[in-house]
Amino acid sequence: MSKIVQFLKECVAELRKVVWPTREDVIAAVKVVLVSTVVIAVLLGVLDAVLVAGVNLIF
């Protein structure tokens, strides 16, 4: 049981050393992820439509 308590104390000590991002940093990172996700989704959608049209022309 003492090892579990020691482990939890060490976990708390390590978490206090963490430099947490600011709210602005998190918001900026989320914006980057959302924009890049939308851009990739649009590009894949266009590529899919082009490939489907090409296959339809062949067959």
PyMOL Python script that loads the backbone (N, CA, C, O; Angstrom):
from pymol import cmd

cmd.read_pdbstr("""\
ATOM      1  N   MET A   1       0.825  -1.202   0.000  1.00  0.00           N
ATOM      2  CA  MET A   1       0.000   0.000   0.000  1.00  0.00           C
ATOM      3  C   MET A   1       0.865   1.259   0.000  1.00  0.00           C
ATOM      4  O   MET A   1       0.504   2.271  -0.602  1.00  0.00           O
ATOM      5  N   SER A   2       2.003   1.186   0.678  1.00  0.00           N
ATOM      6  CA  SER A   2       2.857   2.368   0.744  1.00  0.00           C
ATOM      7  C   SER A   2       3.445   2.708  -0.629  1.00  0.00           C
ATOM      8  O   SER A   2       3.727   3.873  -0.912  1.00  0.00           O
ATOM      9  N   LYS A   3       3.632   1.684  -1.489  1.00  0.00           N
ATOM     10  CA  LYS A   3       4.157   1.943  -2.830  1.00  0.00           C
ATOM     11  C   LYS A   3       3.133   2.698  -3.671  1.00  0.00           C
ATOM     12  O   LYS A   3       3.497   3.546  -4.487  1.00  0.00           O
ATOM     13  N   ILE A   4       1.870   2.395  -3.474  1.00  0.00           N
ATOM     14  CA  ILE A   4       0.817   3.097  -4.213  1.00  0.00           C
ATOM     15  C   ILE A   4       0.771   4.559  -3.797  1.00  0.00           C
ATOM     16  O   ILE A   4       0.660   5.448  -4.641  1.00  0.00           O
ATOM     17  N   VAL A   5       0.858   4.808  -2.482  1.00  0.00           N
ATOM     18  CA  VAL A   5       0.837   6.182  -1.975  1.00  0.00           C
ATOM     19  C   VAL A   5       2.056   6.943  -2.483  1.00  0.00           C
ATOM     20  O   VAL A   5       1.946   8.101  -2.886  1.00  0.00           O
ATOM     21  N   GLN A   6       3.216   6.294  -2.463  1.00  0.00           N
ATOM     22  CA  GLN A   6       4.436   6.927  -2.965  1.00  0.00           C
ATOM     23  C   GLN A   6       4.307   7.243  -4.457  1.00  0.00           C
ATOM     24  O   GLN A   6       4.709   8.315  -4.909  1.00  0.00           O
ATOM     25  N   PHE A   7       3.747   6.306  -5.210  1.00  0.00           N
ATOM     26  CA  PHE A   7       3.547   6.514  -6.640  1.00  0.00           C
ATOM     27  C   PHE A   7       2.653   7.724  -6.890  1.00  0.00           C
ATOM     28  O   PHE A   7       2.962   8.559  -7.740  1.00  0.00           O
ATOM     29  N   LEU A   8       1.554   7.824  -6.158  1.00  0.00           N
ATOM     30  CA  LEU A   8       0.632   8.949  -6.340  1.00  0.00           C
ATOM     31  C   LEU A   8       1.290  10.272  -5.966  1.00  0.00           C
ATOM     32  O   LEU A   8       1.069  11.279  -6.638  1.00  0.00           O
ATOM     33  N   LYS A   9       2.088  10.287  -4.911  1.00  0.00           N
ATOM     34  CA  LYS A   9       2.797  11.505  -4.524  1.00  0.00           C
ATOM     35  C   LYS A   9       3.779  11.926  -5.618  1.00  0.00           C
ATOM     36  O   LYS A   9       3.902  13.110  -5.930  1.00  0.00           O
ATOM     37  N   GLU A  10       4.468  10.954  -6.190  1.00  0.00           N
ATOM     38  CA  GLU A  10       5.413  11.261  -7.264  1.00  0.00           C
ATOM     39  C   GLU A  10       4.686  11.770  -8.513  1.00  0.00           C
ATOM     40  O   GLU A  10       5.181  12.653  -9.212  1.00  0.00           O
ATOM     41  N   CYS A  11       3.523  11.209  -8.778  1.00  0.00           N
ATOM     42  CA  CYS A  11       2.728  11.680  -9.920  1.00  0.00           C
ATOM     43  C   CYS A  11       2.328  13.136  -9.736  1.00  0.00           C
ATOM     44  O   CYS A  11       2.438  13.937 -10.664  1.00  0.00           O
ATOM     45  N   VAL A  12       1.868  13.475  -8.549  1.00  0.00           N
ATOM     46  CA  VAL A  12       1.475  14.853  -8.261  1.00  0.00           C
ATOM     47  C   VAL A  12       2.684  15.778  -8.375  1.00  0.00           C
ATOM     48  O   VAL A  12       2.572  16.883  -8.907  1.00  0.00           O
ATOM     49  N   ALA A  13       3.831  15.336  -7.881  1.00  0.00           N
ATOM     50  CA  ALA A  13       5.046  16.155  -7.953  1.00  0.00           C
ATOM     51  C   ALA A  13       5.442  16.398  -9.407  1.00  0.00           C
ATOM     52  O   ALA A  13       5.846  17.509  -9.753  1.00  0.00           O
ATOM     53  N   GLU A  14       5.335  15.386 -10.261  1.00  0.00           N
ATOM     54  CA  GLU A  14       5.676  15.547 -11.675  1.00  0.00           C
ATOM     55  C   GLU A  14       4.677  16.456 -12.383  1.00  0.00           C
ATOM     56  O   GLU A  14       5.061  17.260 -13.232  1.00  0.00           O
ATOM     57  N   LEU A  15       3.413  16.333 -12.042  1.00  0.00           N
ATOM     58  CA  LEU A  15       2.400  17.184 -12.677  1.00  0.00           C
ATOM     59  C   LEU A  15       2.588  18.653 -12.308  1.00  0.00           C
ATOM     60  O   LEU A  15       2.221  19.534 -13.085  1.00  0.00           O
ATOM     61  N   ARG A  16       3.148  18.925 -11.143  1.00  0.00           N
ATOM     62  CA  ARG A  16       3.404  20.314 -10.757  1.00  0.00           C
ATOM     63  C   ARG A  16       4.548  20.912 -11.560  1.00  0.00           C
ATOM     64  O   ARG A  16       4.658  22.134 -11.664  1.00  0.00           O
ATOM     65  N   LYS A  17       5.405  20.063 -12.134  1.00  0.00           N
ATOM     66  CA  LYS A  17       6.524  20.537 -12.944  1.00  0.00           C
ATOM     67  C   LYS A  17       6.100  20.865 -14.375  1.00  0.00           C
ATOM     68  O   LYS A  17       6.829  21.542 -15.100  1.00  0.00           O
ATOM     69  N   VAL A  18       4.941  20.394 -14.777  1.00  0.00           N
ATOM     70  CA  VAL A  18       4.473  20.576 -16.147  1.00  0.00           C
ATOM     71  C   VAL A  18       4.168  22.045 -16.397  1.00  0.00           C
ATOM     72  O   VAL A  18       3.546  22.714 -15.571  1.00  0.00           O
ATOM     73  N   VAL A  19       4.615  22.540 -17.552  1.00  0.00           N
ATOM     74  CA  VAL A  19       4.281  23.902 -17.968  1.00  0.00           C
ATOM     75  C   VAL A  19       3.035  23.788 -18.844  1.00  0.00           C
ATOM     76  O   VAL A  19       3.107  23.397 -20.009  1.00  0.00           O
ATOM     77  N   TRP A  20       1.909  24.135 -18.264  1.00  0.00           N
ATOM     78  CA  TRP A  20       0.640  24.004 -18.968  1.00  0.00           C
ATOM     79  C   TRP A  20       0.488  25.144 -19.966  1.00  0.00           C
ATOM     80  O   TRP A  20       0.895  26.271 -19.681  1.00  0.00           O
ATOM     81  N   PRO A  21      -0.096  24.867 -21.139  1.00  0.00           N
ATOM     82  CA  PRO A  21      -0.281  25.931 -22.142  1.00  0.00           C
ATOM     83  C   PRO A  21      -1.334  26.933 -21.672  1.00  0.00           C
ATOM     84  O   PRO A  21      -2.234  26.612 -20.896  1.00  0.00           O
ATOM     85  N   THR A  22      -1.186  28.148 -22.171  1.00  0.00           N
ATOM     86  CA  THR A  22      -2.172  29.166 -21.836  1.00  0.00           C
ATOM     87  C   THR A  22      -3.454  28.910 -22.632  1.00  0.00           C
ATOM     88  O   THR A  22      -3.472  28.121 -23.576  1.00  0.00           O
ATOM     89  N   ARG A  23      -4.492  29.578 -22.238  1.00  0.00           N
ATOM     90  CA  ARG A  23      -5.780  29.435 -22.932  1.00  0.00           C
ATOM     91  C   ARG A  23      -5.645  29.859 -24.395  1.00  0.00           C
ATOM     92  O   ARG A  23      -6.215  29.232 -25.287  1.00  0.00           O
ATOM     93  N   GLU A  24      -4.887  30.926 -24.629  1.00  0.00           N
ATOM     94  CA  GLU A  24      -4.697  31.411 -25.996  1.00  0.00           C
ATOM     95  C   GLU A  24      -3.942  30.386 -26.841  1.00  0.00           C
ATOM     96  O   GLU A  24      -4.255  30.197 -28.016  1.00  0.00           O
ATOM     97  N   ASP A  25      -2.950  29.725 -26.244  1.00  0.00           N
ATOM     98  CA  ASP A  25      -2.204  28.693 -26.973  1.00  0.00           C
ATOM     99  C   ASP A  25      -3.102  27.528 -27.361  1.00  0.00           C
ATOM    100  O   ASP A  25      -3.011  27.004 -28.471  1.00  0.00           O
ATOM    101  N   VAL A  26      -3.954  27.134 -26.454  1.00  0.00           N
ATOM    102  CA  VAL A  26      -4.874  26.018 -26.726  1.00  0.00           C
ATOM    103  C   VAL A  26      -5.857  26.400 -27.822  1.00  0.00           C
ATOM    104  O   VAL A  26      -6.125  25.603 -28.722  1.00  0.00           O
ATOM    105  N   ILE A  27      -6.394  27.606 -27.754  1.00  0.00           N
ATOM    106  CA  ILE A  27      -7.354  28.063 -28.770  1.00  0.00           C
ATOM    107  C   ILE A  27      -6.681  28.131 -30.141  1.00  0.00           C
ATOM    108  O   ILE A  27      -7.276  27.736 -31.143  1.00  0.00           O
ATOM    109  N   ALA A  28      -5.447  28.630 -30.189  1.00  0.00           N
ATOM    110  CA  ALA A  28      -4.729  28.707 -31.459  1.00  0.00           C
ATOM    111  C   ALA A  28      -4.476  27.309 -32.027  1.00  0.00           C
ATOM    112  O   ALA A  28      -4.624  27.091 -33.230  1.00  0.00           O
ATOM    113  N   ALA A  29      -4.098  26.371 -31.169  1.00  0.00           N
ATOM    114  CA  ALA A  29      -3.846  25.003 -31.628  1.00  0.00           C
ATOM    115  C   ALA A  29      -5.125  24.345 -32.135  1.00  0.00           C
ATOM    116  O   ALA A  29      -5.101  23.629 -33.137  1.00  0.00           O
ATOM    117  N   VAL A  30      -6.227  24.581 -31.455  1.00  0.00           N
ATOM    118  CA  VAL A  30      -7.508  24.016 -31.897  1.00  0.00           C
ATOM    119  C   VAL A  30      -7.910  24.593 -33.249  1.00  0.00           C
ATOM    120  O   VAL A  30      -8.417  23.870 -34.107  1.00  0.00           O
ATOM    121  N   LYS A  31      -7.688  25.888 -33.444  1.00  0.00           N
ATOM    122  CA  LYS A  31      -8.008  26.511 -34.736  1.00  0.00           C
ATOM    123  C   LYS A  31      -7.185  25.887 -35.857  1.00  0.00           C
ATOM    124  O   LYS A  31      -7.706  25.611 -36.938  1.00  0.00           O
ATOM    125  N   VAL A  32      -5.894  25.664 -35.595  1.00  0.00           N
ATOM    126  CA  VAL A  32      -5.031  25.056 -36.608  1.00  0.00           C
ATOM    127  C   VAL A  32      -5.530  23.662 -36.958  1.00  0.00           C
ATOM    128  O   VAL A  32      -5.594  23.301 -38.134  1.00  0.00           O
ATOM    129  N   VAL A  33      -5.881  22.883 -35.953  1.00  0.00           N
ATOM    130  CA  VAL A  33      -6.362  21.519 -36.192  1.00  0.00           C
ATOM    131  C   VAL A  33      -7.668  21.537 -36.980  1.00  0.00           C
ATOM    132  O   VAL A  33      -7.831  20.765 -37.924  1.00  0.00           O
ATOM    133  N   LEU A  34      -8.593  22.405 -36.602  1.00  0.00           N
ATOM    134  CA  LEU A  34      -9.884  22.452 -37.299  1.00  0.00           C
ATOM    135  C   LEU A  34      -9.722  22.892 -38.750  1.00  0.00           C
ATOM    136  O   LEU A  34     -10.310  22.293 -39.650  1.00  0.00           O
ATOM    137  N   VAL A  35      -8.930  23.930 -38.979  1.00  0.00           N
ATOM    138  CA  VAL A  35      -8.735  24.419 -40.341  1.00  0.00           C
ATOM    139  C   VAL A  35      -8.042  23.365 -41.193  1.00  0.00           C
ATOM    140  O   VAL A  35      -8.455  23.117 -42.325  1.00  0.00           O
ATOM    141  N   SER A  36      -6.997  22.745 -40.665  1.00  0.00           N
ATOM    142  CA  SER A  36      -6.289  21.728 -41.451  1.00  0.00           C
ATOM    143  C   SER A  36      -7.181  20.518 -41.715  1.00  0.00           C
ATOM    144  O   SER A  36      -7.090  19.911 -42.782  1.00  0.00           O
ATOM    145  N   THR A  37      -8.031  20.162 -40.773  1.00  0.00           N
ATOM    146  CA  THR A  37      -8.953  19.043 -40.973  1.00  0.00           C
ATOM    147  C   THR A  37      -9.945  19.356 -42.095  1.00  0.00           C
ATOM    148  O   THR A  37     -10.211  18.505 -42.944  1.00  0.00           O
ATOM    149  N   VAL A  38     -10.485  20.557 -42.099  1.00  0.00           N
ATOM    150  CA  VAL A  38     -11.439  20.946 -43.136  1.00  0.00           C
ATOM    151  C   VAL A  38     -10.754  20.988 -44.507  1.00  0.00           C
ATOM    152  O   VAL A  38     -11.321  20.535 -45.501  1.00  0.00           O
ATOM    153  N   VAL A  39      -9.540  21.530 -44.554  1.00  0.00           N
ATOM    154  CA  VAL A  39      -8.818  21.617 -45.828  1.00  0.00           C
ATOM    155  C   VAL A  39      -8.536  20.223 -46.382  1.00  0.00           C
ATOM    156  O   VAL A  39      -8.754  19.971 -47.567  1.00  0.00           O
ATOM    157  N   ILE A  40      -8.061  19.328 -45.545  1.00  0.00           N
ATOM    158  CA  ILE A  40      -7.773  17.960 -45.994  1.00  0.00           C
ATOM    159  C   ILE A  40      -9.056  17.261 -46.428  1.00  0.00           C
ATOM    160  O   ILE A  40      -9.057  16.536 -47.423  1.00  0.00           O
ATOM    161  N   ALA A  41     -10.155  17.471 -45.690  1.00  0.00           N
ATOM    162  CA  ALA A  41     -11.425  16.844 -46.054  1.00  0.00           C
ATOM    163  C   ALA A  41     -11.905  17.333 -47.416  1.00  0.00           C
ATOM    164  O   ALA A  41     -12.395  16.543 -48.223  1.00  0.00           O
ATOM    165  N   VAL A  42     -11.767  18.622 -47.673  1.00  0.00           N
ATOM    166  CA  VAL A  42     -12.184  19.169 -48.966  1.00  0.00           C
ATOM    167  C   VAL A  42     -11.313  18.603 -50.086  1.00  0.00           C
ATOM    168  O   VAL A  42     -11.821  18.208 -51.135  1.00  0.00           O
ATOM    169  N   LEU A  43      -9.997  18.566 -49.859  1.00  0.00           N
ATOM    170  CA  LEU A  43      -9.100  18.027 -50.879  1.00  0.00           C
ATOM    171  C   LEU A  43      -9.403  16.551 -51.172  1.00  0.00           C
ATOM    172  O   LEU A  43      -9.415  16.136 -52.330  1.00  0.00           O
ATOM    173  N   LEU A  44      -9.640  15.783 -50.143  1.00  0.00           N
ATOM    174  CA  LEU A  44      -9.976  14.370 -50.358  1.00  0.00           C
ATOM    175  C   LEU A  44     -11.322  14.221 -51.057  1.00  0.00           C
ATOM    176  O   LEU A  44     -11.491  13.330 -51.890  1.00  0.00           O
ATOM    177  N   GLY A  45     -12.275  15.080 -50.728  1.00  0.00           N
ATOM    178  CA  GLY A  45     -13.572  15.044 -51.402  1.00  0.00           C
ATOM    179  C   GLY A  45     -13.453  15.358 -52.875  1.00  0.00           C
ATOM    180  O   GLY A  45     -14.075  14.698 -53.707  1.00  0.00           O
ATOM    181  N   VAL A  46     -12.658  16.360 -53.205  1.00  0.00           N
ATOM    182  CA  VAL A  46     -12.445  16.720 -54.618  1.00  0.00           C
ATOM    183  C   VAL A  46     -11.726  15.588 -55.342  1.00  0.00           C
ATOM    184  O   VAL A  46     -12.111  15.222 -56.452  1.00  0.00           O
ATOM    185  N   LEU A  47     -10.693  15.035 -54.730  1.00  0.00           N
ATOM    186  CA  LEU A  47      -9.960  13.920 -55.335  1.00  0.00           C
ATOM    187  C   LEU A  47     -10.887  12.724 -55.563  1.00  0.00           C
ATOM    188  O   LEU A  47     -10.821  12.075 -56.607  1.00  0.00           O
ATOM    189  N   ASP A  48     -11.737  12.441 -54.601  1.00  0.00           N
ATOM    190  CA  ASP A  48     -12.683  11.333 -54.740  1.00  0.00           C
ATOM    191  C   ASP A  48     -13.651  11.588 -55.893  1.00  0.00           C
ATOM    192  O   ASP A  48     -13.931  10.691 -56.688  1.00  0.00           O
ATOM    193  N   ALA A  49     -14.154  12.807 -55.975  1.00  0.00           N
ATOM    194  CA  ALA A  49     -15.092  13.129 -57.048  1.00  0.00           C
ATOM    195  C   ALA A  49     -14.423  13.002 -58.417  1.00  0.00           C
ATOM    196  O   ALA A  49     -15.034  12.501 -59.361  1.00  0.00           O
ATOM    197  N   VAL A  50     -13.186  13.449 -58.527  1.00  0.00           N
ATOM    198  CA  VAL A  50     -12.452  13.345 -59.794  1.00  0.00           C
ATOM    199  C   VAL A  50     -12.225  11.881 -60.151  1.00  0.00           C
ATOM    200  O   VAL A  50     -12.412  11.487 -61.302  1.00  0.00           O
ATOM    201  N   LEU A  51     -11.828  11.086 -59.187  1.00  0.00           N
ATOM    202  CA  LEU A  51     -11.587   9.673 -59.468  1.00  0.00           C
ATOM    203  C   LEU A  51     -12.871   8.936 -59.841  1.00  0.00           C
ATOM    204  O   LEU A  51     -12.858   8.085 -60.729  1.00  0.00           O
ATOM    205  N   VAL A  52     -13.971   9.253 -59.176  1.00  0.00           N
ATOM    206  CA  VAL A  52     -15.252   8.629 -59.502  1.00  0.00           C
ATOM    207  C   VAL A  52     -15.667   9.029 -60.920  1.00  0.00           C
ATOM    208  O   VAL A  52     -16.140   8.194 -61.690  1.00  0.00           O
ATOM    209  N   ALA A  53     -15.491  10.298 -61.257  1.00  0.00           N
ATOM    210  CA  ALA A  53     -15.840  10.742 -62.622  1.00  0.00           C
ATOM    211  C   ALA A  53     -14.961  10.048 -63.651  1.00  0.00           C
ATOM    212  O   ALA A  53     -15.442   9.674 -64.720  1.00  0.00           O
ATOM    213  N   GLY A  54     -13.699   9.873 -63.351  1.00  0.00           N
ATOM    214  CA  GLY A  54     -12.802   9.167 -64.282  1.00  0.00           C
ATOM    215  C   GLY A  54     -13.179   7.724 -64.446  1.00  0.00           C
ATOM    216  O   GLY A  54     -13.160   7.207 -65.563  1.00  0.00           O
ATOM    217  N   VAL A  55     -13.521   7.061 -63.372  1.00  0.00           N
ATOM    218  CA  VAL A  55     -13.938   5.650 -63.470  1.00  0.00           C
ATOM    219  C   VAL A  55     -15.253   5.549 -64.233  1.00  0.00           C
ATOM    220  O   VAL A  55     -15.436   4.625 -65.025  1.00  0.00           O
ATOM    221  N   ASN A  56     -16.157   6.472 -64.011  1.00  0.00           N
ATOM    222  CA  ASN A  56     -17.437   6.456 -64.732  1.00  0.00           C
ATOM    223  C   ASN A  56     -17.231   6.679 -66.238  1.00  0.00           C
ATOM    224  O   ASN A  56     -17.968   6.131 -67.058  1.00  0.00           O
ATOM    225  N   LEU A  57     -16.238   7.476 -66.587  1.00  0.00           N
ATOM    226  CA  LEU A  57     -15.951   7.688 -68.018  1.00  0.00           C
ATOM    227  C   LEU A  57     -15.396   6.411 -68.660  1.00  0.00           C
ATOM    228  O   LEU A  57     -15.699   6.104 -69.813  1.00  0.00           O
ATOM    229  N   ILE A  58     -14.597   5.687 -67.913  1.00  0.00           N
ATOM    230  CA  ILE A  58     -13.986   4.473 -68.446  1.00  0.00           C
ATOM    231  C   ILE A  58     -15.012   3.353 -68.568  1.00  0.00           C
ATOM    232  O   ILE A  58     -15.048   2.641 -69.572  1.00  0.00           O
ATOM    233  N   PHE A  59     -15.830   3.204 -67.559  1.00  0.00           N
ATOM    234  CA  PHE A  59     -16.804   2.107 -67.557  1.00  0.00           C
ATOM    235  C   PHE A  59     -18.138   2.684 -67.861  1.00  0.00           C
ATOM    236  O   PHE A  59     -19.129   1.955 -67.916  1.00  0.00           O
TER     237      PHE A  59
END
""", "prot")
cmd.dss("prot")
cmd.show_as("cartoon", "prot")
cmd.util.cbc("prot")
cmd.orient("prot")
